[in-house]
Amino acid sequence: MITMKDIVREGHPVLREKAADVTLPLSEEDKKTAKNLLEYVQNSQDPEIAQKFGLRPGVGLAAPQIGLSKRIIAIQVHDEHGDLISHALINPKIMSHSVEKAYLASGEGCLSVDRDVPGYVHRYARVTIKAMDADGNELKLRLKGLPAIVAQHEIDHLNGVMFYDHIDPQNPFTVAEGSSPIER
């Protein structure tokens, strides 16, 4: 089980690397990594388990955050209709995206960042992602709003990009043209 002690923090070089593609067919080790990442996110959202093991709540986690430079992420978040989107994604790739942008009104956070970083992170309001699941099945996800933002945050980790790299240091709360706030 992944706990907070397994999560590398900002400053660790793996967080700035471009992660390697996962080779197919999936090895048992890569399947296990995908399932463990998803299990952390699920456990961190369960108040009892989170308290018992000291887990910070998260809606996503990427393999580089546990020190593995591989293109594997997990997300678990509710969409605007209250439907649960919960996936471990291997080799996720954004195939298309909206022109419109969105940002979290409360700002973004990260399990690898132990400090508040104020400012807006502008991301695509809608994305279509192609990936493999932990069983080797191809997935195509159309995400919008919060799930789209979460997926982009995690895919950024696979490219060595931290969320605060997107914040304008001169004007952190500037709202980009054509960008809408998302309340969490």
N, CA, C and O of each residue as an XYZ file, in Angstrom:
736
protein
N       0.844     -1.194      0.000
C       0.000      0.000      0.000
C       0.883      1.250      0.000
O       1.817      1.368      0.792
N       0.570      2.164     -0.892
C       1.306      3.435     -0.951
C       0.826      4.322      0.192
O      -0.375      4.458      0.426
N       1.788      4.929      0.906
C       1.454      5.915      1.935
C       2.240      7.194      1.634
O       3.009      7.244      0.673
N       2.046      8.210      2.446
C       2.712      9.495      2.208
C       4.234      9.352      2.202
O       4.916     10.119      1.521
N       4.782      8.384      2.949
C       6.240      8.227      2.975
C       6.792      7.762      1.623
O       7.985      7.908      1.355
N       5.920      7.201      0.769
C       6.339      6.732     -0.558
C       6.307      7.830     -1.610
O       6.851      7.664     -2.701
N       5.669      8.953     -1.286
C       5.489     10.031     -2.261
C       6.673     10.990     -2.202
O       6.967     11.575     -1.161
N       7.351     11.138     -3.354
C       8.504     12.037     -3.403
C       8.008     13.482     -3.449
O       6.937     13.777     -3.978
N       8.818     14.367     -2.880
C       8.430     15.767     -2.775
C       9.191     16.621     -3.783
O      10.201     16.205     -4.350
N       8.663     17.847     -3.988
C       9.282     18.754     -4.952
C      10.767     18.890     -4.631
O      11.181     18.885     -3.472
N      11.543     19.011     -5.689
C      12.994     19.036     -5.541
C      13.612     17.698     -5.944
O      14.783     17.644     -6.319
N      12.825     16.610     -5.868
C      13.325     15.292     -6.289
C      13.440     15.303     -7.815
O      12.496     15.703     -8.497
N      14.588     14.868     -8.364
C      14.797     14.960     -9.813
C      13.777     14.197    -10.664
O      13.507     14.607    -11.792
N      13.203     13.102    -10.160
C      12.251     12.324    -10.966
C      11.028     13.155    -11.350
O      10.396     12.891    -12.373
N      10.691     14.156    -10.537
C       9.524     14.995    -10.829
C       9.748     15.929    -12.015
O       8.795     16.509    -12.533
N      10.995     16.077    -12.447
C      11.305     16.952    -13.581
C      11.717     16.162    -14.828
O      12.111     16.751    -15.835
N      11.624     14.835    -14.759
C      11.976     13.994    -15.910
C      10.756     13.749    -16.786
O       9.620     13.779    -16.313
N      11.007     13.504    -18.075
C       9.949     13.010    -18.956
C       9.911     11.497    -18.736
O      10.895     10.801    -18.986
N       8.783     11.005    -18.274
C       8.659      9.584    -17.933
C       8.657      8.720    -19.192
O       8.214      9.145    -20.259
N       9.160      7.505    -19.039
C       9.246      6.564    -20.159
C       7.890      5.921    -20.435
O       7.107      5.669    -19.519
N       7.626      5.659    -21.725
C       6.427      4.903    -22.083
C       6.496      3.524    -21.434
O       7.573      2.952    -21.262
N       5.340      3.013    -21.084
C       5.244      1.660    -20.533
C       5.171      0.700    -21.717
O       4.377      0.901    -22.637
N       5.996     -0.339    -21.693
C       5.995     -1.297    -22.804
C       4.803     -2.236    -22.679
O       4.378     -2.615    -21.587
N       4.287     -2.592    -23.848
C       3.134     -3.477    -23.924
C       3.580     -4.799    -24.533
O       4.496     -4.787    -25.355
N       2.996     -5.928    -24.184
C       1.960     -6.060    -23.166
C       2.490     -5.697    -21.778
O       3.692     -5.754    -21.518
N       1.571     -5.327    -20.905
C       1.934     -4.870    -19.567
C       2.580     -5.978    -18.744
O       2.137     -7.127    -18.749
N       3.639     -5.598    -18.039
C       4.249     -6.538    -17.096
C       3.381     -6.575    -15.838
O       2.588     -5.666    -15.594
N       3.537     -7.618    -15.056
C       2.799     -7.711    -13.787
C       3.167     -6.535    -12.883
O       2.323     -6.011    -12.157
N       4.424     -6.131    -12.938
C       4.894     -5.012    -12.110
C       4.168     -3.711    -12.487
O       3.754     -2.949    -11.613
N       4.019     -3.462    -13.807
C       3.336     -2.239    -14.239
C       1.846     -2.280    -13.909
O       1.265     -1.260    -13.538
N       1.228     -3.447    -14.040
C      -0.186     -3.591    -13.648
C      -0.339     -3.283    -12.164
O      -1.272     -2.593    -11.755
N       0.594     -3.803    -11.360
C       0.538     -3.599     -9.906
C       0.737     -2.115     -9.572
O       0.055     -1.574     -8.701
N       1.666     -1.467    -10.262
C       1.889     -0.031    -10.029
C       0.610      0.749    -10.307
O       0.208      1.593     -9.506
N      -0.030      0.468    -11.443
C      -1.270      1.165    -11.807
C      -2.335      0.955    -10.732
O      -2.994      1.905    -10.311
N      -2.497     -0.273    -10.297
C      -3.513     -0.575     -9.274
C      -3.173      0.081     -7.933
O      -4.063      0.554     -7.227
N      -1.883      0.106     -7.585
C      -1.468      0.738     -6.328
C      -1.694      2.244     -6.337
O      -2.089      2.820     -5.323
N      -1.443      2.889     -7.487
C      -1.691      4.335     -7.592
C      -3.176      4.628     -7.389
O      -3.542      5.547     -6.657
N      -4.025      3.837     -8.043
C      -5.470      4.040     -7.906
C      -5.916      3.741     -6.474
O      -6.763      4.441     -5.920
N      -5.342      2.705     -5.887
C      -5.699      2.354     -4.514
C      -5.357      3.499     -3.547
O      -6.123      3.775     -2.624
N      -4.202      4.170     -3.756
C      -3.855      5.298     -2.889
C      -4.927      6.377     -2.973
O      -5.401      6.872     -1.951
N      -5.307      6.741     -4.206
C      -6.290      7.817     -4.382
C      -7.614      7.420     -3.727
O      -8.244      8.240     -3.059
N      -8.036      6.176     -3.915
C      -9.279      5.695     -3.294
C      -9.168      5.730     -1.771
O     -10.065      6.229     -1.092
N      -8.070      5.203     -1.236
C      -7.879      5.186      0.218
C      -7.821      6.591      0.799
O      -8.337      6.845      1.887
N      -7.180      7.514      0.053
C      -7.010      8.878      0.567
C      -8.342      9.618      0.645
O      -8.469     10.603      1.373
N      -9.346      9.134     -0.117
C     -10.663      9.763     -0.105
C     -11.608      9.107      0.898
O     -12.738      9.560      1.082
N     -11.147      8.049      1.540
C     -11.937      7.380      2.583
C     -11.463      7.937      3.919
O     -10.345      7.642      4.340
N     -12.299      8.746      4.606
C     -11.850      9.430      5.824
C     -11.249      8.492      6.875
O     -10.268      8.847      7.529
N     -11.822      7.312      7.042
C     -11.319      6.377      8.046
C      -9.924      5.863      7.698
O      -9.018      5.885      8.531
N      -9.762      5.400      6.454
C      -8.468      4.862      6.015
C      -7.424      5.983      5.983
O      -6.284      5.794      6.409
N      -7.826      7.150      5.474
C      -6.900      8.283      5.371
C      -6.375      8.666      6.752
O      -5.183      8.930      6.913
N      -7.256      8.694      7.741
C      -6.826      9.061      9.094
C      -5.929      7.974      9.683
O      -4.901      8.280     10.287
N      -6.306      6.726      9.512
C      -5.543      5.601     10.075
C      -4.106      5.585      9.555
O      -3.177      5.314     10.316
N      -3.917      5.871      8.269
C      -2.592      5.777      7.663
C      -1.950      7.135      7.379
O      -0.875      7.198      6.783
N      -2.601      8.218      7.800
C      -2.040      9.559      7.615
C      -1.906      9.953      6.156
O      -0.902     10.540      5.752
N      -2.932      9.625      5.357
C      -2.892      9.920      3.927
C      -3.480     11.297      3.647
O      -4.570     11.618      4.119
N      -2.758     12.110      2.878
C      -3.339     13.373      2.417
C      -4.318     13.049      1.308
O      -3.994     12.266      0.415
N      -5.519     13.637      1.341
C      -6.491     13.347      0.294
C      -5.990     13.819     -1.067
O      -5.399     14.891     -1.197
N      -6.243     12.992     -2.072
C      -5.844     13.342     -3.429
C      -6.869     12.841     -4.423
O      -7.604     11.895     -4.140
N      -6.922     13.469     -5.585
C      -7.814     13.036     -6.661
C      -7.021     12.422     -7.810
O      -7.598     11.912     -8.771
N      -5.701     12.475     -7.705
C      -4.855     11.879     -8.728
C      -3.463     11.628     -8.191
O      -3.027     12.248     -7.220
N      -2.767     10.698     -8.849
C      -1.391     10.372     -8.482
C      -0.704      9.810     -9.720
O      -1.299      9.040    -10.474
N       0.544     10.196     -9.924
C       1.310      9.741    -11.085
C       2.521      8.939    -10.612
O       3.062      9.190     -9.535
N       2.940      7.971    -11.429
C       4.073      7.114    -11.069
C       5.332      7.906    -10.684
O       6.018      7.510     -9.742
N       5.666      9.015    -11.379
C       6.852      9.764    -10.947
C       6.764     10.239     -9.484
O       7.786     10.427     -8.825
N       5.542     10.428     -8.991
C       5.378     10.882     -7.617
C       5.738      9.802     -6.591
O       5.898     10.096     -5.407
N       5.863      8.563     -7.047
C       6.351      7.511     -6.143
C       7.749      7.048     -6.597
O       8.204      5.953     -6.265
N       8.410      7.929     -7.372
C       9.793      7.672     -7.756
C       9.971      6.804     -8.985
O      11.095      6.400     -9.286
N       8.892      6.500     -9.711
C       8.982      5.665    -10.913
C       8.782      6.522    -12.154
O       7.722      7.123    -12.330
N       9.781      6.581    -13.004
C       9.688      7.390    -14.209
C       9.000      6.589    -15.319
O       9.614      6.224    -16.322
N       7.706      6.329    -15.107
C       6.890      5.573    -16.067
C       5.590      6.325    -16.297
O       5.115      7.041    -15.415
N       5.014      6.163    -17.484
C       3.810      6.899    -17.866
C       2.557      6.171    -17.363
O       1.822      5.555    -18.134
N       2.340      6.263    -16.048
C       1.171      5.660    -15.398
C       0.595      6.691    -14.444
O       1.322      7.302    -13.661
N      -0.726      6.881    -14.514
C      -1.410      7.793    -13.593
C      -2.683      7.127    -13.073
O      -3.162      6.139    -13.628
N      -3.208      7.690    -12.005
C      -4.519      7.278    -11.502
C      -5.300      8.538    -11.166
O      -4.754      9.503    -10.632
N      -6.596      8.511    -11.492
C      -7.478      9.626    -11.130
C      -8.760      9.060    -10.542
O      -9.255      8.017    -10.969
N      -9.279      9.763     -9.563
C     -10.603      9.428     -9.026
C     -11.252     10.729     -8.584
O     -10.814     11.378     -7.635
N     -12.314     11.092     -9.305
C     -12.958     12.381     -9.067
C     -14.385     12.304     -9.605
O     -14.669     11.559    -10.543
N     -15.270     13.079     -9.001
C     -16.652     13.135     -9.480
C     -16.783     14.229    -10.536
O     -16.180     15.296    -10.417
N     -17.577     13.952    -11.570
C     -17.817     14.974    -12.586
C     -18.959     15.890    -12.137
O     -19.471     15.764    -11.024
N     -19.344     16.809    -13.018
C     -20.366     17.804    -12.638
C     -21.737     17.186    -12.412
O     -22.616     17.838    -11.848
N     -21.941     15.937    -12.841
C     -23.217     15.244    -12.613
C     -23.165     14.362    -11.367
O     -24.150     13.710    -11.022
N     -22.012     14.345    -10.693
C     -21.863     13.509     -9.508
C     -21.422     12.087     -9.830
O     -21.323     11.249     -8.933
N     -21.152     11.805    -11.120
C     -20.693     10.464    -11.499
C     -19.215     10.319    -11.164
O     -18.429     11.244    -11.367
N     -18.845      9.146    -10.647
C     -17.457      8.888    -10.267
C     -16.645      8.476    -11.495
O     -17.023      7.566    -12.232
N     -15.537      9.159    -11.693
C     -14.582      8.798    -12.739
C     -13.357      8.283    -12.007
O     -12.671      9.036    -11.316
N     -13.089      6.993    -12.163
C     -12.019      6.348    -11.406
C     -11.260      5.404    -12.330
O     -11.786      4.374    -12.752
N     -10.005      5.771    -12.642
C      -9.220      4.987    -13.599
C      -7.738      5.006    -13.247
O      -7.214      6.005    -12.755
N      -7.077      3.891    -13.506
C      -5.624      3.863    -13.619
C      -5.360      3.899    -15.125
O      -5.928      3.102    -15.872
N      -4.515      4.805    -15.567
C      -4.274      5.004    -16.995
C      -2.794      4.802    -17.321
O      -1.913      5.377    -16.683
N      -2.554      3.976    -18.322
C      -1.194      3.684    -18.746
C      -0.964      4.314    -20.106
O      -1.780      4.178    -21.018
N       0.174      5.013    -20.230
C       0.522      5.748    -21.448
C      -0.610      6.686    -21.898
O      -0.979      6.685    -23.072
N      -1.168      7.494    -20.964
C      -2.255      8.396    -21.366
C      -1.749      9.471    -22.317
O      -0.644      9.991    -22.166
N      -2.582      9.788    -23.296
C      -2.212     10.796    -24.285
C      -3.440     11.652    -24.583
O      -4.521     11.130    -24.856
N      -3.260     12.971    -24.527
C      -4.351     13.881    -24.881
C      -4.442     13.902    -26.399
O      -3.517     14.338    -27.084
N      -5.583     13.420    -26.920
C      -5.775     13.327    -28.370
C      -6.375     14.615    -28.935
O      -6.076     15.008    -30.062
N      -7.228     15.267    -28.136
C      -7.823     16.537    -28.561
C      -8.230     17.311    -27.319
O      -8.357     16.755    -26.229
N      -8.430     18.610    -27.511
C      -8.812     19.469    -26.388
C      -9.606     20.657    -26.893
O      -9.582     20.995    -28.077
N     -10.308     21.280    -25.961
C     -11.120     22.451    -26.288
C     -10.231     23.677    -26.450
O      -9.081     23.697    -26.012
N     -10.792     24.693    -27.088
C     -10.144     25.995    -27.129
C     -10.347     26.670    -25.770
O      -9.455     27.340    -25.250
N     -11.547     26.474    -25.211
C     -11.866     27.086    -23.915
C     -10.949     26.536    -22.833
O     -10.537     25.376    -22.854
N     -10.648     27.420    -21.888
C      -9.819     27.033    -20.748
C     -10.673     27.071    -19.485
O     -11.754     27.659    -19.454
N     -10.153     26.425    -18.449
C     -10.808     26.429    -17.143
C      -9.717     26.430    -16.085
O      -8.566     26.086    -16.354
N     -10.097     26.820    -14.889
C      -9.151     26.798    -13.769
C      -9.931     26.557    -12.488
O     -11.113     26.887    -12.393
N      -9.257     25.981    -11.508
C      -9.890     25.778    -10.205
C      -9.870     27.102     -9.460
O      -8.808     27.691     -9.257
N     -11.048     27.571     -9.053
C     -11.152     28.846     -8.346
C     -10.351     28.825     -7.046
O      -9.860     29.860     -6.596
N     -10.222     27.635     -6.443
C      -9.488     27.502     -5.181
C      -7.994     27.260     -5.408
O      -7.226     27.178     -4.450
N      -7.581     27.145     -6.679
C      -6.187     26.848     -6.986
C      -5.938     25.344     -6.953
O      -6.789     24.577     -6.503
N      -4.781     24.933     -7.427
C      -4.420     23.512     -7.432
C      -3.448     23.216     -6.302
O      -2.754     24.100     -5.799
N      -3.418     21.961     -5.923
C      -2.456     21.469     -4.957
C      -1.865     20.190     -5.501
O      -2.248     19.732     -6.578
N      -0.926     19.606     -4.759
C      -0.241     18.410     -5.239
C       0.299     17.642     -4.040
O       0.812     18.238     -3.093
N       0.183     16.330     -4.085
C       0.698     15.500     -2.994
C       2.212     15.596     -2.868
O       2.761     15.287     -1.811
N       2.892     16.016     -3.920
C       4.353     16.169     -3.880
C       4.785     17.570     -3.449
O       5.979     17.852     -3.357
N       3.817     18.441     -3.187
C       4.122     19.823     -2.797
C       3.523     20.087     -1.424
O       2.305     20.079     -1.250
N       4.397     20.321     -0.455
C       3.962     20.494      0.942
C       3.734     21.950      1.314
O       3.909     22.331      2.471
N       3.350     22.756      0.351
C       3.110     24.175      0.630
C       1.978     24.660     -0.269
O       1.683     24.072     -1.310
N       1.356     25.748      0.167
C       0.339     26.372     -0.679
C       1.042     27.200     -1.746
O       1.987     27.932     -1.453
N       0.578     27.079     -2.979
C       1.102     27.916     -4.063
C      -0.101     28.654     -4.637
O      -0.866     28.086     -5.417
N      -0.272     29.925     -4.249
C      -1.441     30.664     -4.719
C      -1.349     31.020     -6.198
O      -0.278     31.326     -6.722
N      -2.509     30.972     -6.855
C      -2.575     31.367     -8.249
C      -3.451     30.424     -9.052
O      -3.788     29.326     -8.611
N      -3.809     30.882    -10.241
C      -4.670     30.092    -11.121
C      -3.832     29.323    -12.140
O      -2.877     29.846    -12.714
N      -4.217     28.079    -12.342
C      -3.596     27.217    -13.338
C      -4.617     27.039    -14.456
O      -5.620     26.347    -14.280
N      -4.366     27.656    -15.596
C      -5.302     27.565    -16.722
C      -5.018     26.296    -17.518
O      -3.892     26.046    -17.947
N      -6.073     25.504    -17.702
C      -5.969     24.243    -18.437
C      -7.129     24.164    -19.427
O      -8.040     24.992    -19.392
N      -7.090     23.161    -20.314
C      -8.190     22.988    -21.254
C      -9.448     22.589    -20.497
O      -9.389     21.775    -19.576
N     -10.580     23.157    -20.880
C     -11.852     22.850    -20.219
C     -12.328     21.430    -20.548
O     -13.013     20.800    -19.742
N     -11.962     20.928    -21.741
C     -12.348     19.573    -22.156
C     -11.165     18.898    -22.839
O     -10.424     19.526    -23.595
N     -11.003     17.623    -22.564
C      -9.945     16.841    -23.221
C     -10.485     15.461    -23.583
O     -11.386     14.936    -22.929
N      -9.923     14.896    -24.623
C     -10.164     13.498    -24.966
C      -8.823     12.789    -24.802
O      -7.816     13.187    -25.388
N      -8.833     11.738    -23.997
C      -7.604     11.019    -23.659
C      -7.708      9.572    -24.103
O      -8.727      8.910    -23.909
N      -6.636      9.105    -24.698
C      -6.515      7.697    -25.040
C      -5.467      7.096    -24.109
O      -4.429      7.708    -23.860
N      -5.738      5.895    -23.595
C      -4.808      5.234    -22.673
C      -5.138      3.743    -22.631
O      -6.092      3.284    -23.260
N      -4.338      3.010    -21.887
C      -4.629      1.603    -21.592
C      -5.014      1.534    -20.121
O      -4.534      2.323    -19.307
N      -5.885      0.582    -19.784
C      -6.160      0.359    -18.368
C      -5.201     -0.720    -17.859
O      -4.403     -1.257    -18.627
N      -5.283     -1.034    -16.567
C      -4.349     -1.982    -15.954
C      -4.536     -3.407    -16.475
O      -3.682     -4.265    -16.249
N      -5.647     -3.662    -17.169
C      -5.873     -4.985    -17.752
C      -5.465     -5.036    -19.227
O      -5.654     -6.052    -19.895
N      -4.902     -3.926    -19.730
C      -4.429     -3.904    -21.108
C      -5.487     -3.528    -22.129
O      -5.263     -3.664    -23.332
N      -6.647     -3.053    -21.663
C      -7.708     -2.623    -22.578
C      -7.501     -1.160    -22.959
O      -7.097     -0.349    -22.126
N      -7.782     -0.821    -24.231
C      -7.670      0.567    -24.650
C      -8.887      1.347    -24.160
O     -10.022      0.880    -24.258
N      -8.632      2.531    -23.636
C      -9.696      3.409    -23.148
C      -9.655      4.717    -23.923
O      -8.595      5.185    -24.338
N     -10.837      5.293    -24.107
C     -10.935      6.645    -24.657
C     -11.859      7.400    -23.708
O     -13.037      7.065    -23.582
N     -11.326      8.408    -23.050
C     -12.105      9.178    -22.081
C     -12.331     10.585    -22.596
O     -11.400     11.249    -23.051
N     -13.569     11.031    -22.522
C     -13.891     12.430    -22.810
C     -14.190     13.075    -21.456
O     -15.169     12.737    -20.791
N     -13.338     13.995    -21.072
C     -13.454     14.602    -19.746
C     -13.670     16.102    -19.884
O     -13.156     16.744    -20.799
N     -14.458     16.648    -18.934
C     -14.610     18.094    -18.901
C     -14.655     18.557    -17.460
O     -14.936     17.780    -16.548
N     -14.373     19.834    -17.270
C     -14.405     20.403    -15.932
C     -13.322     19.819    -15.039
O     -12.185     19.625    -15.470
N     -13.685     19.538    -13.783
C     -12.710     19.053    -12.800
C     -11.984     17.784    -13.255
O     -10.760     17.730    -13.138
N     -12.683     16.755    -13.770
C     -11.939     15.562    -14.224
C     -10.902     15.888    -15.314
O      -9.827     15.289    -15.336
N     -11.212     16.817    -16.204
C     -10.254     17.209    -17.249
C      -9.028     17.876    -16.625
O      -7.896     17.624    -17.036
N      -9.268     18.724    -15.636
C      -8.161     19.413    -14.960
C      -7.282     18.396    -14.225
O      -6.055     18.465    -14.304
N      -7.903     17.456    -13.512
C      -7.155     16.443    -12.763
C      -6.291     15.612    -13.718
O      -5.111     15.384    -13.450
N      -6.877     15.164    -14.821
C      -6.129     14.345    -15.780
C      -4.938     15.125    -16.351
O      -3.846     14.575    -16.491
N      -5.148     16.403    -16.681
C      -4.049     17.211    -17.229
C      -2.947     17.424    -16.193
O      -1.764     17.414    -16.536
N      -3.327     17.616    -14.933
C      -2.345     17.776    -13.847
C      -1.464     16.524    -13.770
O      -0.240     16.622    -13.685
N      -2.101     15.346    -13.800
C      -1.339     14.093    -13.687
C      -0.492     13.834    -14.930
O       0.646     13.378    -14.816
N      -1.032     14.119    -16.116
C      -0.240     13.933    -17.341
C       0.956     14.877    -17.335
O       2.030     14.516    -17.816
N       0.782     16.091    -16.790
C       1.925     17.002    -16.643
C       3.058     16.336    -15.873
O       4.226     16.489    -16.231
N       2.717     15.590    -14.806
C       3.756     14.902    -14.023
C       4.581     13.961    -14.905
O       5.773     13.768    -14.664
N       3.950     13.379    -15.920
C       4.661     12.450    -16.800
C       5.626     13.181    -17.726
O       6.501     12.572    -18.341
N       5.451     14.489    -17.813
C       6.297     15.312    -18.678
C       7.235     16.218    -17.888
O       7.849     17.123    -18.451
N       7.346     15.974    -16.584
C       8.248     16.759    -15.750
C       7.757     18.160    -15.445
O       8.545     19.047    -15.119
N       6.439     18.358    -15.552
C       5.860     19.683    -15.333
C       5.078     19.690    -14.019
O       4.263     18.804    -13.764
N       5.339     20.698    -13.197
C       4.611     20.868    -11.942
C       3.491     21.889    -12.166
O       3.603     22.755    -13.033
N       2.409     21.785    -11.381
C       1.257     22.673    -11.598
C       1.633     24.135    -11.509
O       1.087     24.958    -12.244
N       2.567     24.480    -10.614
C       2.888     25.898    -10.426
C       3.715     26.460    -11.589
O       3.905     27.673    -11.680
N       4.206     25.590    -12.476
C       4.889     26.078    -13.679
C       3.913     26.854    -14.573
O       4.335     27.675    -15.387
N       2.622     26.594    -14.419
C       1.592     27.259    -15.235
C       1.120     28.591    -14.633
O       0.400     29.342    -15.290
N       1.513     28.882    -13.412
C       1.046     30.104    -12.742
C       1.936     31.279    -13.145
O       3.163     31.188    -13.097
N       1.304     32.375    -13.540
C       2.038     33.583    -13.908
C       2.639     34.186    -12.635
O       1.898     34.645    -11.766
N       3.971     34.191    -12.512
C       4.578     34.679    -11.265
C       4.335     36.168    -11.007
O       4.318     36.608     -9.857
N       4.145     36.946    -12.089
C       3.898     38.384    -11.927
C       2.459     38.676    -11.511
O       2.206     39.578    -10.712
N       1.510     37.898    -12.065
C       0.088     38.092    -11.798
C      -0.582     36.737    -11.595
O      -1.283     36.256    -12.485
N      -0.373     36.112    -10.427
C      -0.857     34.733    -10.222
C      -2.377     34.570    -10.328
O      -2.861     33.471    -10.599
N      -3.128     35.644    -10.118
C      -4.587     35.522    -10.155
C      -5.209     36.147    -11.401
O      -6.404     36.443    -11.421
N      -4.401     36.345    -12.437
C      -4.923     36.825    -13.713
C      -5.773     35.719    -14.321
O      -5.383     34.552    -14.335
N      -6.940     36.104    -14.823
C      -7.810     35.143    -15.497
C      -7.572     35.274    -16.997
O      -7.776     36.338    -17.581
N      -7.139     34.178    -17.606
C      -6.877     34.181    -19.049
C      -8.180     34.367    -19.812
O      -9.240     33.919    -19.375
N      -8.088     35.032    -20.954
C      -9.257     35.244    -21.797
C      -9.847     33.889    -22.202
O      -9.117     32.964    -22.558
N     -11.182     33.788    -22.141
C     -11.853     32.543    -22.517
C     -11.706     31.445    -21.487
O     -11.849     30.265    -21.808
N     -11.419     31.823    -20.247
C     -11.216     30.841    -19.186
C     -12.315     30.971    -18.130
O     -12.676     32.078    -17.731
N     -12.844     29.826    -17.683
C     -13.937     29.840    -16.695
C     -13.510     29.175    -15.391
O     -12.765     28.195    -15.395
N     -13.994     29.723    -14.272
C     -13.656     29.102    -12.989
C     -14.463     27.831    -12.737
O     -15.616     27.721    -13.153
N     -13.847     26.882    -12.057
C     -14.528     25.673    -11.613
C     -14.439     25.657    -10.091
O     -13.357     25.722     -9.508
N     -15.605     25.568     -9.471
C     -15.656     25.496     -8.004
C     -15.533     24.038     -7.600
O     -16.109     23.157     -8.238
N     -14.785     23.788     -6.547
C     -14.623     22.407     -6.082
C     -15.540     22.103     -4.955
O     -15.537     20.984     -4.441
